[in-house]
Amino acid sequence: MIKAAVDAWGTVDILINNAGITRDGLLMRMKTPQWQEAAAKIMMKKKKGRIINIASVVGLVGNVGQANYSAVKAGVIGLNEDCCKRVCWQKHQFNAVAPGFIASDMTAKLREDIEKKILETIPLGEGMANQKKLQGLVEFLALDPAASYITGQVINSRVSTNS
């Protein structure tokens, strides 16, 4: 995917990261096979770029029965912090968005009684958020000049009073 973007546009300026890797090493010393042509490496050569990591509120506070998911999303938050501390001096921005419950394929599999309990905790009474509701926040971090001084943040967009 990264190669296709570079072939089409010549470079990568912004990455919305909704995935992770498990190979240890310093970000700037990772070899191409470790990153599989990672956008971060391209941005490091340019000495600028914006990366928005998609985490989850459960990466901050956990959730009963979701130890594995919570651990992965906590790892994304840790990656965000590590990257910011290591390369922000090069005008890179690393931020994370930690949404609460979002209507998705994953939440569609919830039992009806669990979904009902979740819906009762959402303070605005609008039901679960959807991807479009978070799109504006991610767009702001990725594109808006007003976000040019925001880095190293985990923006918690909880939609639940219990999350």
HUBELSUL-V972654 format. One record per residue. N is the residue number from 0. RES is the residue in one small letter. SS is DSSP state (H for helix, E for strand, - for the rest). Layout:
n=N res=RES ss=SS
n=N res=RES ss=SS
This chain:
n=0 res=m ss=-
n=1 res=i ss=H
n=2 res=k ss=H
n=3 res=a ss=H
n=4 res=a ss=H
n=5 res=v ss=H
n=6 res=d ss=H
n=7 res=a ss=H
n=8 res=w ss=H
n=9 res=g ss=-
n=10 res=t ss=-
n=11 res=v ss=-
n=12 res=d ss=-
n=13 res=i ss=E
n=14 res=l ss=E
n=15 res=i ss=E
n=16 res=n ss=E
n=17 res=n ss=-
n=18 res=a ss=-
n=19 res=g ss=-
n=20 res=i ss=-
n=21 res=t ss=-
n=22 res=r ss=-
n=23 res=d ss=-
n=24 res=g ss=-
n=25 res=l ss=-
n=26 res=l ss=H
n=27 res=m ss=H
n=28 res=r ss=H
n=29 res=m ss=-
n=30 res=k ss=-
n=31 res=t ss=H
n=32 res=p ss=H
n=33 res=q ss=H
n=34 res=w ss=H
n=35 res=q ss=-
n=36 res=e ss=-
n=37 res=a ss=-
n=38 res=a ss=H
n=39 res=a ss=H
n=40 res=k ss=H
n=41 res=i ss=H
n=42 res=m ss=H
n=43 res=m ss=H
n=44 res=k ss=H
n=45 res=k ss=H
n=46 res=k ss=-
n=47 res=k ss=-
n=48 res=g ss=E
n=49 res=r ss=E
n=50 res=i ss=E
n=51 res=i ss=E
n=52 res=n ss=E
n=53 res=i ss=E
n=54 res=a ss=-
n=55 res=s ss=-
n=56 res=v ss=-
n=57 res=v ss=H
n=58 res=g ss=H
n=59 res=l ss=H
n=60 res=v ss=H
n=61 res=g ss=-
n=62 res=n ss=-
n=63 res=v ss=-
n=64 res=g ss=-
n=65 res=q ss=-
n=66 res=a ss=H
n=67 res=n ss=H
n=68 res=y ss=H
n=69 res=s ss=H
n=70 res=a ss=H
n=71 res=v ss=H
n=72 res=k ss=H
n=73 res=a ss=H
n=74 res=g ss=H
n=75 res=v ss=H
n=76 res=i ss=H
n=77 res=g ss=H
n=78 res=l ss=H
n=79 res=n ss=H
n=80 res=e ss=H
n=81 res=d ss=H
n=82 res=c ss=H
n=83 res=c ss=H
n=84 res=k ss=H
n=85 res=r ss=H
n=86 res=v ss=H
n=87 res=c ss=H
n=88 res=w ss=H
n=89 res=q ss=H
n=90 res=k ss=-
n=91 res=h ss=E
n=92 res=q ss=E
n=93 res=f ss=E
n=94 res=n ss=E
n=95 res=a ss=E
n=96 res=v ss=E
n=97 res=a ss=E
n=98 res=p ss=E
n=99 res=g ss=-
n=100 res=f ss=-
n=101 res=i ss=E
n=102 res=a ss=-
n=103 res=s ss=-
n=104 res=d ss=H
n=105 res=m ss=H
n=106 res=t ss=H
n=107 res=a ss=H
n=108 res=k ss=-
n=109 res=l ss=-
n=110 res=r ss=-
n=111 res=e ss=H
n=112 res=d ss=H
n=113 res=i ss=H
n=114 res=e ss=H
n=115 res=k ss=H
n=116 res=k ss=H
n=117 res=i ss=H
n=118 res=l ss=H
n=119 res=e ss=H
n=120 res=t ss=-
n=121 res=i ss=-
n=122 res=p ss=-
n=123 res=l ss=-
n=124 res=g ss=-
n=125 res=e ss=-
n=126 res=g ss=-
n=127 res=m ss=-
n=128 res=a ss=E
n=129 res=n ss=-
n=130 res=q ss=H
n=131 res=k ss=H
n=132 res=k ss=H
n=133 res=l ss=H
n=134 res=q ss=H
n=135 res=g ss=H
n=136 res=l ss=H
n=137 res=v ss=H
n=138 res=e ss=H
n=139 res=f ss=H
n=140 res=l ss=H
n=141 res=a ss=H
n=142 res=l ss=H
n=143 res=d ss=-
n=144 res=p ss=H
n=145 res=a ss=H
n=146 res=a ss=H
n=147 res=s ss=-
n=148 res=y ss=-
n=149 res=i ss=-
n=150 res=t ss=-
n=151 res=g ss=-
n=152 res=q ss=-
n=153 res=v ss=E
n=154 res=i ss=E
n=155 res=n ss=E
n=156 res=s ss=E
n=157 res=r ss=-
n=158 res=v ss=-
n=159 res=s ss=-
n=160 res=t ss=-
n=161 res=n ss=-
n=162 res=s ss=-
